[in-house]
Amino acid sequence: MAEEKKTVKKAPAKKAAAPKAKKEAKKAEVKAEEVKTEKVEKKSKKAVKAEPVKVEKPAVTEALAVAKDVRVTPRKVRLVLDLVRGKDVEEALNILKNVNRSACTPVSKLIKSAAANATNNFGLDGSKLYVAEIQASDGLRMKRYMPRGKGSSSGLIKRTSNIRVVVKERK
């Protein structure tokens, strides 16, 4: 009887081993198929990325130049900006040559820079350019002090300005 028990135990063990091997073989086949499909998907994704996407950009009609922290107060700069707002670029530069203000030099440099951006970067006609927008805002404020009598001091604020110029092409 002891022998029969052993044989009974061994027989189910052999039967269980065969299905495990079959399951492992099926798992291996499934994994191989998954790897193949992943490779195909990766190739198809690369093909999609390689195709150039055509996006139509609107035509550029203006150019911008910005100068930050110019060491002239915004109030003084605005007096000069009011003279050239709306003028042609060449006319604005000629006006700035004849004005005796400290802000004329940075403003003229900035207008030249905006005109150069328009012609070189965006292909606009330099002879048709005009100053469409020009503005000055507060920049950094440097706080300093000045010695005064009896060992005291008083505060100074050295103002700077940020200047923004937009030039456009006349139609």
C-alpha positions, 0 to 999 in steps of 0.5 A: 500500500505504501508503494501505491501512495508513492505512485499516486503522488508521483503521477500528479506531479508529472502531469503538473510539470508538463502543463508548466512547460507548455505555459512557459513556452506560450509566455516566451512566444507572447514575449517574442511577439510583443518585442516584434510589435514594439519594434514596429511601433518604434519604427512607425513613430520615427517615421512620423517624426521624420515628416516635416510639419508645414506651419504657415507663419504670418508675414512679419511687418515690424521689428523690435529693439530694447535697451535696458538700464540706460543711465538717463532718467525716464523723464529726460528720455521721454522728452526726446522720444516725443520728438521722433515718435511717428517719424521716418527712421532717417528723419528721426536720426537727423532730428536726434543729431541736432538735439542737445540732450543727453538721451539722444545718443542711446535713443539714436543707437536704439533706432538704428538697432531696430532698423537693422533688425528689420532689414537683416532679420525680417527682410523689410525695406529700410527706406520705408521704415518709420518709428511706430512705437517708442516708449521709456519706462523706469529701470533700476534705481540705484540708491546712493548717499551724499555726505552732508554737514555735521557728519550726516548724509542724505539719500540719492536715487540714481534712476535708469530707464528701459527704452523700447522701439518698434519700427514698421514698414510704411505701405 
